[in-house]
Amino acid sequence: MEIIRTISWMKETVRQARAENHVIGFIPTMGALHEGHLSLIRRARVDCSRVYASIFLNPTQFGPNEDLSKYPKTFRV
């Protein structure tokens, strides 16, 4: 497992994988990983030669009465 921390790093990683003719699977998440995410990852590992999952908690997806600070976060660095 590799943790990619920037958009430019991710773009370069995927560009290189595509140049090597890898089939890419991508599972976008907002963190709070659960069995549904893991099921998608397992399926992508069958169908794809490279699998990436994003863990991005986007504050703009929360409305004024929704509490971003209480959203479950399963991955912290």
C-alpha positions in Angstrom: 0.0 0.0 0.0 1.2 3.5 -0.9 -0.3 6.6 0.6 -0.5 9.4 -2.1 -0.8 12.8 -0.6 -1.1 15.2 -3.5 -3.2 15.5 -6.7 -0.1 15.9 -8.8 1.4 12.7 -7.3 -1.8 10.8 -8.0 -1.9 12.1 -11.6 1.6 11.0 -12.2 1.1 7.6 -10.6 -2.0 6.9 -12.7 -0.3 8.3 -15.9 2.6 5.9 -15.3 0.2 2.9 -14.7 -1.7 3.7 -17.9 1.6 4.0 -19.8 2.3 0.4 -18.6 -1.1 -0.7 -19.9 -2.6 -1.3 -16.4 -6.3 -1.4 -16.0 -7.1 1.0 -13.2 -9.9 0.7 -10.5 -10.8 3.7 -8.5 -13.0 3.7 -5.4 -13.8 7.3 -4.1 -14.7 7.6 -0.4 -15.2 10.2 2.2 -13.4 8.1 4.8 -15.6 6.3 7.3 -14.5 3.1 5.5 -17.0 0.2 5.8 -17.7 -3.2 4.3 -19.2 -1.7 1.2 -16.0 0.1 0.4 -14.0 -3.0 1.1 -16.3 -5.0 -1.2 -15.7 -2.6 -4.0 -11.9 -2.8 -3.4 -12.0 -6.6 -3.5 -14.0 -6.6 -6.8 -11.6 -4.0 -8.3 -8.7 -6.3 -7.4 -10.3 -9.0 -9.5 -11.0 -6.8 -12.5 -8.1 -4.4 -12.4 -4.3 -4.5 -12.3 -4.0 -1.3 -10.2 -6.6 -0.3 -7.5 -6.7 3.2 -5.9 -9.1 4.4 -3.2 -9.4 8.0 -2.3 -10.1 9.1 1.3 -11.2 12.7 1.0 -13.5 14.4 3.4 -14.7 17.5 1.5 -16.0 20.2 3.8 -18.0 21.8 0.9 -20.2 18.7 0.9 -21.6 19.6 4.3 -24.4 22.0 4.7 -24.7 24.7 7.3 -26.6 22.5 9.7 -24.4 19.4 9.3 -21.5 18.9 11.6 -18.3 18.2 9.7 -16.4 17.8 13.0 -18.6 14.8 14.0 -18.3 12.9 10.7 -16.5 9.6 11.4 -12.9 9.6 10.3 -11.2 6.2 10.0 -7.9 7.4 8.6 -5.8 10.1 10.1 -2.2 11.2 9.3 
